[in-house]
Amino acid sequence: MAALSGCQEKPPVFTVLPTEKFVGYALSGDTLRVAHLLAQYHRYVLHQAVLIDGRETKQYALPVRVVPPDSVQFVTHDLRAQYQWRPWVEKQSVILFVQVEPSQDNQEETLWNIVAVMNERNSLESDLEKALQQANLGKSVGSDLGPGGMNILFEVTDPVSALPILVRALEARGVEQRARIARRLPTTPNDWRYEVVYPVNFSGKFNSM
């Protein structure tokens, strides 16, 4: 029995995401500025980013700022004055866009690899949707393959609560290093932008195709 137990795989270590205390947006033309005040382990940090829209979203993270606990109320008040744009609200649900790059073994575009990636996407979609449904937070509303990899859309009722559940499900599958999660921000009834909310403080390009 000792030999068998020594061969068992170690359980995954799940990330504890910070709690969102404030989120605000400022929109000017193709440029969207975002601010997130996050709390974790009695520590407050301000994450800010600039998003430039085009054929793909370019997201630039600004230096993280630590906020002393006794300054949180003042900083929040100041942020509300600076970030006054709000996404278009048509219904209470929000779209979270999960994108996972193919594994290193399946990067080359061959028929065999395409089938393997499609199978992985279908399996991921099932696992992620099951995790959301167990928490009564949402469901899958579409998926495909694109230049960014495997794309899966989820309609959720509470994006702040749904995010850590999706991340935990990705970690359980061991694909979190290949994953990005973006939140859809509607600008009109028929148009929207995306902000990558995982990994935290993401900086880079996001192709929603």
Sine and cosine of phi, psi and omega as CSV:
sin_phi,cos_phi,sin_psi,cos_psi,sin_omega,cos_omega
0.00,0.00,-0.60,0.80,-0.02,-1.00
-0.90,0.44,-0.63,0.78,0.00,-1.00
-0.91,0.41,-0.65,0.76,0.00,-1.00
-0.91,0.41,-0.70,0.71,-0.03,-1.00
-0.90,0.43,-0.50,0.86,0.01,-1.00
-0.94,0.35,-0.34,0.94,-0.01,-1.00
-1.00,-0.02,-0.14,0.99,-0.04,-1.00
-0.92,0.39,0.59,-0.81,0.03,-1.00
-0.96,0.30,0.55,-0.83,0.04,-1.00
-0.96,0.28,0.63,-0.77,0.04,-1.00
-0.92,0.40,0.49,-0.87,-0.01,-1.00
-0.91,0.41,0.53,-0.85,0.08,-1.00
-0.99,-0.12,0.88,-0.48,-0.10,-0.99
-1.00,-0.02,0.63,-0.78,0.02,-1.00
-0.97,0.25,0.68,-0.73,0.13,-0.99
-0.99,-0.12,0.94,-0.34,-0.03,-1.00
-0.98,0.21,0.51,-0.86,0.06,-1.00
-0.92,0.40,0.38,-0.92,0.02,-1.00
-1.00,0.00,0.73,-0.68,-0.01,-1.00
-0.99,0.14,0.87,-0.49,0.01,-1.00
-0.99,-0.14,-0.45,0.89,0.02,-1.00
-0.39,-0.92,0.62,-0.79,0.18,-0.98
-0.67,-0.74,0.70,-0.71,0.00,-1.00
-0.59,-0.81,0.39,-0.92,-0.05,-1.00
-0.72,-0.69,0.51,-0.86,0.11,-0.99
-0.71,-0.70,0.88,-0.47,-0.09,-1.00
-0.94,-0.35,0.75,-0.66,0.06,-1.00
-0.59,-0.81,0.97,-0.23,-0.03,-1.00
0.90,0.44,-0.82,-0.57,0.02,-1.00
-1.00,0.01,0.02,1.00,-0.07,-1.00
-0.96,-0.30,0.80,-0.60,0.03,-1.00
-0.88,-0.47,0.83,-0.57,0.09,-1.00
-0.98,-0.19,0.66,-0.75,-0.08,-1.00
-0.78,-0.62,0.61,-0.79,0.08,-1.00
-0.74,-0.67,0.76,-0.66,0.08,-1.00
-0.82,-0.57,0.84,-0.54,0.15,-0.99
-0.99,-0.15,0.91,-0.43,-0.11,-0.99
-0.90,-0.44,0.53,-0.85,0.01,-1.00
-0.83,-0.56,0.69,-0.73,0.06,-1.00
-0.40,-0.92,0.79,-0.61,0.01,-1.00
0.80,0.61,0.74,0.67,0.04,-1.00
0.88,0.47,0.41,0.91,0.03,-1.00
-0.83,-0.56,0.70,-0.71,-0.03,-1.00
-0.93,-0.38,0.73,-0.68,0.02,-1.00
-0.72,-0.70,0.57,-0.82,0.02,-1.00
-0.96,-0.28,0.88,-0.47,0.06,-1.00
-0.96,-0.27,0.79,-0.61,0.04,-1.00
-0.79,-0.62,0.51,-0.86,-0.02,-1.00
-0.53,-0.85,0.41,-0.91,0.10,-0.99
-0.91,-0.42,0.79,-0.61,-0.01,-1.00
-0.90,-0.44,0.82,-0.58,0.02,-1.00
-0.92,-0.39,0.84,-0.54,-0.08,-1.00
-1.00,0.06,0.57,-0.82,0.06,-1.00
-0.17,-0.99,-0.56,-0.83,0.08,-1.00
-0.89,0.46,-0.46,0.89,0.15,-0.99
-0.61,-0.79,0.43,-0.90,-0.01,-1.00
-0.99,0.17,0.76,-0.65,0.12,-0.99
-0.97,-0.26,0.88,-0.47,-0.07,-1.00
-0.91,-0.41,0.85,-0.53,-0.03,-1.00
-0.91,-0.42,0.91,-0.42,0.04,-1.00
-0.99,0.16,0.71,-0.71,0.06,-1.00
-1.00,-0.01,0.29,-0.96,0.01,-1.00
-0.82,0.58,0.69,-0.73,0.00,-1.00
-0.95,0.30,0.66,-0.76,-0.02,-1.00
-0.90,-0.45,0.81,-0.59,0.07,-1.00
-0.99,0.14,0.74,-0.68,-0.04,-1.00
-0.93,-0.37,0.87,-0.49,0.05,-1.00
-0.87,0.49,0.59,-0.81,-0.03,-1.00
-0.81,0.59,-0.60,0.80,-0.04,-1.00
-0.98,0.22,-0.05,1.00,0.02,-1.00
-0.95,-0.31,-0.01,1.00,-0.09,-1.00
-0.87,0.49,-0.70,0.71,-0.04,-1.00
-0.89,0.45,-0.69,0.72,0.01,-1.00
-0.91,0.41,-0.70,0.71,-0.01,-1.00
-0.90,0.44,-0.66,0.75,0.03,-1.00
-0.88,0.48,-0.68,0.73,0.04,-1.00
-0.88,0.47,-0.66,0.75,0.01,-1.00
-0.92,0.40,-0.65,0.76,0.01,-1.00
-0.90,0.43,-0.63,0.78,0.01,-1.00
-0.87,0.49,-0.55,0.84,0.00,-1.00
-0.97,0.26,-0.53,0.85,-0.06,-1.00
-1.00,0.08,-0.55,0.83,-0.11,-0.99
-0.91,-0.41,1.00,0.04,-0.14,-0.99
-0.95,-0.31,-0.10,1.00,0.02,-1.00
-0.97,0.24,0.62,-0.79,0.02,-1.00
-0.81,-0.58,0.65,-0.76,0.07,-1.00
-0.87,0.50,0.49,-0.87,0.06,-1.00
-0.88,0.47,0.77,-0.64,-0.02,-1.00
-0.93,-0.37,0.93,-0.38,0.06,-1.00
-0.97,-0.25,-0.57,0.82,0.07,-1.00
-0.54,-0.84,0.13,-0.99,-0.14,-0.99
-0.97,0.26,-0.36,0.93,-0.05,-1.00
-0.99,0.17,0.35,-0.94,-0.03,-1.00
-0.77,-0.64,0.56,-0.83,0.05,-1.00
-1.00,-0.06,0.80,-0.60,0.17,-0.99
-0.94,-0.33,0.77,-0.64,-0.10,-0.99
-0.95,-0.30,0.93,-0.36,0.03,-1.00
-0.99,-0.12,0.82,-0.58,0.02,-1.00
-0.81,-0.59,0.79,-0.61,-0.04,-1.00
-0.81,-0.59,0.81,-0.58,0.05,-1.00
-0.94,0.33,0.54,-0.84,0.10,-0.99
-0.87,0.49,0.44,-0.90,0.05,-1.00
-0.90,0.44,0.29,-0.96,-0.02,-1.00
-0.84,0.54,-0.57,0.82,-0.02,-1.00
-0.94,0.34,-0.34,0.94,-0.09,-1.00
-0.91,-0.41,0.37,0.93,-0.04,-1.00
-0.95,0.32,-0.62,0.79,-0.03,-1.00
-0.94,0.35,0.69,-0.72,-0.09,-1.00
-1.00,0.10,1.00,0.08,0.10,-0.99
-0.87,-0.49,0.30,-0.95,0.00,-1.00
-0.86,0.52,-0.67,0.74,0.01,-1.00
-0.87,0.50,-0.71,0.71,-0.03,-1.00
-0.93,0.37,-0.61,0.79,0.03,-1.00
-0.88,0.48,-0.69,0.72,0.04,-1.00
-0.89,0.46,-0.66,0.75,0.00,-1.00
-0.90,0.44,-0.66,0.75,0.01,-1.00
-0.92,0.39,-0.65,0.76,0.04,-1.00
-0.88,0.48,-0.67,0.75,0.02,-1.00
-0.91,0.42,-0.65,0.76,0.03,-1.00
-0.91,0.42,-0.66,0.75,0.02,-1.00
-0.87,0.49,-0.71,0.70,0.00,-1.00
-0.88,0.47,-0.65,0.76,0.01,-1.00
-0.93,0.38,-0.67,0.74,0.04,-1.00
-0.89,0.46,-0.71,0.70,-0.01,-1.00
-0.84,0.54,-0.67,0.74,0.01,-1.00
-0.90,0.44,-0.71,0.70,-0.03,-1.00
-0.92,0.40,-0.67,0.74,-0.03,-1.00
-0.93,0.36,-0.66,0.75,0.02,-1.00
-0.90,0.43,-0.65,0.76,0.03,-1.00
-0.87,0.50,-0.67,0.74,0.01,-1.00
-0.89,0.46,-0.66,0.75,0.02,-1.00
-0.93,0.37,-0.67,0.74,-0.04,-1.00
-0.92,0.38,-0.56,0.83,0.05,-1.00
-0.89,0.45,-0.47,0.88,0.03,-1.00
-0.99,-0.12,0.08,1.00,-0.04,-1.00
0.81,0.58,0.70,0.72,-0.08,-1.00
-0.91,-0.41,-0.24,0.97,0.00,-1.00
0.25,-0.97,-0.17,-0.99,-0.06,-1.00
-0.44,-0.90,0.28,-0.96,0.10,-1.00
-0.97,0.23,0.64,-0.77,0.01,-1.00
-0.80,-0.60,0.19,0.98,0.04,-1.00
0.38,-0.92,0.42,-0.91,0.03,-1.00
-0.37,-0.93,0.42,-0.91,0.08,-1.00
-0.27,-0.96,-0.08,-1.00,0.10,-0.99
-0.92,-0.40,0.62,-0.79,0.00,-1.00
-0.54,-0.84,-0.11,-0.99,0.00,-1.00
-0.85,0.53,-0.50,0.87,-0.01,-1.00
-0.99,0.10,-0.18,0.98,0.00,-1.00
0.84,-0.55,-0.63,-0.78,0.00,-1.00
-0.99,0.10,0.83,-0.55,-0.04,-1.00
-0.93,-0.38,0.79,-0.61,0.03,-1.00
-0.71,-0.71,0.81,-0.59,0.01,-1.00
-0.98,-0.21,0.71,-0.70,0.05,-1.00
-0.83,-0.56,0.72,-0.70,0.11,-0.99
-0.99,-0.11,0.89,-0.46,-0.10,-1.00
-0.83,-0.55,0.48,-0.88,0.00,-1.00
-1.00,0.05,-0.40,0.92,-0.02,-1.00
-0.61,-0.79,1.00,-0.08,-0.07,-1.00
-0.90,0.45,-0.52,0.86,-0.01,-1.00
-0.92,0.40,-0.64,0.76,0.03,-1.00
-0.98,0.21,-0.53,0.85,-0.05,-1.00
-0.95,0.30,-0.54,0.84,-0.08,-1.00
-0.83,0.55,-0.80,0.60,-0.01,-1.00
-0.90,0.43,-0.46,0.89,0.04,-1.00
-0.93,0.36,-0.67,0.74,0.05,-1.00
-0.91,0.41,-0.68,0.74,0.00,-1.00
-0.89,0.46,-0.68,0.73,0.01,-1.00
-0.88,0.47,-0.65,0.76,0.02,-1.00
-0.92,0.40,-0.61,0.79,0.06,-1.00
-0.91,0.42,-0.66,0.75,0.01,-1.00
-0.91,0.41,-0.59,0.80,0.03,-1.00
-0.89,0.46,-0.48,0.88,0.05,-1.00
-1.00,0.01,-0.16,0.99,0.01,-1.00
0.96,0.28,0.45,0.89,-0.04,-1.00
-0.90,-0.44,0.17,0.99,-0.11,-0.99
-0.89,0.45,-0.49,0.87,0.01,-1.00
-0.94,0.34,-0.33,0.95,0.01,-1.00
-0.98,-0.17,0.03,1.00,-0.19,-0.98
-0.95,-0.32,0.49,-0.87,0.19,-0.98
-0.72,-0.70,0.56,-0.83,0.09,-1.00
-0.82,-0.58,0.81,-0.58,-0.01,-1.00
-0.89,-0.47,0.53,-0.85,0.05,-1.00
-0.97,-0.23,0.75,-0.66,0.03,-1.00
-0.98,0.20,0.75,-0.66,0.01,-1.00
-0.87,-0.50,1.00,-0.10,-0.02,-1.00
-0.89,0.45,0.73,-0.68,0.06,-1.00
-0.98,-0.19,-0.44,0.90,0.09,-1.00
-0.56,-0.83,0.06,-1.00,0.05,-1.00
-0.87,0.50,-0.38,0.92,-0.11,-0.99
-0.84,-0.54,0.22,0.98,-0.03,-1.00
-0.57,-0.82,0.39,-0.92,-0.05,-1.00
-0.35,-0.94,0.22,-0.98,0.11,-0.99
-0.87,-0.50,0.20,-0.98,0.10,-1.00
-0.81,-0.59,0.64,-0.77,0.16,-0.99
-0.86,-0.50,0.80,-0.60,0.06,-1.00
-0.97,0.25,0.87,-0.49,-0.03,-1.00
-0.96,-0.29,-0.16,0.99,0.12,-0.99
-0.57,-0.82,0.77,-0.64,0.04,1.00
-0.90,0.43,0.48,-0.88,0.05,-1.00
-0.88,0.48,0.68,-0.73,0.01,-1.00
0.91,0.42,0.56,0.83,0.02,-1.00
-0.88,0.48,0.62,-0.78,0.09,-1.00
-0.64,-0.77,0.84,-0.54,-0.02,-1.00
0.40,-0.92,-0.37,-0.93,-0.02,-1.00
-0.96,-0.27,0.55,-0.83,0.06,-1.00
-0.74,-0.67,0.88,-0.48,0.01,-1.00
-0.97,-0.23,0.92,-0.39,-0.05,-1.00
-1.00,0.07,0.05,1.00,0.01,-1.00
-0.98,0.20,0.00,0.00,0.00,0.00
